[in-house]
């Protein structure tokens, strides 16, 4: 029983992402840190913001907005499905 509880806690605590995801054309990338920070790079510009994850739903705060967020779905294969059909794949190191 204790092992099951510890395993559940480990899964609950590991909800953050870590690594870089980008689109197939390389025009946009999101580099996630497990502490809730994300760096978004698009068209040669970089901006840091925050994200939250609740299960398969990932919300990236839009910088300089009144709490607006872009919503992504974490797919079973690890890719991220975003607004307007944007699909991001995790990049290997």
C-alpha positions as CSV (number, residue, x, y, z in Angstrom):
1,X,0.0,0.0,0.0
2,X,2.8,2.4,0.9
3,X,4.5,1.8,-2.4
4,X,1.3,2.6,-4.3
5,X,0.9,5.9,-2.4
6,X,4.6,6.9,-3.0
7,X,4.2,6.1,-6.7
8,X,1.1,8.3,-7.0
9,X,2.9,11.1,-5.2
10,X,5.9,10.8,-7.6
11,X,3.6,11.0,-10.6
12,X,1.7,14.0,-9.2
13,X,4.9,15.9,-8.5
14,X,6.4,15.3,-11.9
15,X,3.7,17.2,-13.8
16,X,6.2,19.9,-15.1
17,X,7.8,19.6,-18.5
18,X,11.5,19.8,-19.2
19,X,13.0,20.2,-22.7
20,X,12.4,22.0,-26.0
21,X,9.4,21.4,-28.3
22,X,9.3,23.0,-31.7
23,X,7.1,23.0,-34.8
24,X,8.0,21.1,-38.0
25,X,9.3,24.2,-39.8
26,X,11.4,25.4,-36.9
27,X,9.7,28.7,-36.7
28,X,8.7,28.5,-33.1
29,X,10.1,26.7,-30.1
30,X,9.1,26.4,-26.4
31,X,11.8,25.5,-23.9
32,X,10.1,24.3,-20.7
33,X,11.8,24.1,-17.3
34,X,10.3,21.9,-14.5
35,X,9.9,25.0,-12.3
36,X,7.0,26.4,-14.4
37,X,9.1,28.7,-16.6
38,X,9.1,28.6,-20.4
39,X,11.1,30.4,-23.0
40,X,9.3,31.0,-26.3
41,X,11.4,31.7,-29.4
42,X,9.7,32.9,-32.5
43,X,11.1,34.6,-35.6
44,X,14.4,35.4,-33.9
45,X,12.9,36.8,-30.7
46,X,12.9,35.2,-27.3
47,X,10.5,35.8,-24.4
48,X,10.2,34.1,-21.0
49,X,6.8,33.4,-19.4
50,X,5.2,30.8,-17.2
51,X,3.1,27.7,-17.7
52,X,0.9,25.4,-15.7
53,X,0.0,21.8,-16.3
54,X,-3.1,19.9,-15.2
55,X,-3.0,16.4,-16.5
56,X,-2.9,16.5,-20.3
57,X,-3.7,20.3,-20.4
58,X,-0.8,22.7,-20.6
59,X,-1.4,26.5,-20.3
60,X,1.3,28.9,-21.4
61,X,0.7,32.5,-20.2
62,X,0.7,35.1,-23.0
63,X,3.4,37.7,-22.0
64,X,2.1,41.2,-21.3
65,X,-1.6,40.1,-21.2
66,X,-4.3,40.2,-18.6
67,X,-3.9,36.5,-17.7
68,X,-4.5,35.2,-21.2
69,X,-3.0,31.7,-21.9
70,X,-2.4,29.5,-24.9
71,X,-3.8,26.0,-24.3
72,X,-2.0,22.9,-25.4
73,X,-2.9,19.2,-25.1
74,X,-0.1,16.8,-24.2
75,X,-0.5,13.9,-26.5
76,X,0.3,10.3,-25.7
77,X,3.4,10.4,-27.9
78,X,4.7,13.4,-26.0
79,X,3.9,16.0,-28.7
80,X,1.9,19.1,-27.9
81,X,-1.2,20.0,-29.8
82,X,-1.9,23.7,-29.7
83,X,-4.2,26.4,-31.0
84,X,-4.9,26.6,-34.8
85,X,-3.5,23.1,-35.4
86,X,0.0,23.9,-34.2
87,X,1.8,20.6,-33.3
88,X,5.1,20.7,-31.4
89,X,7.5,17.8,-31.2
90,X,10.1,17.4,-28.5
91,X,13.6,18.0,-29.7
92,X,16.4,15.5,-28.9
93,X,19.5,16.9,-27.4
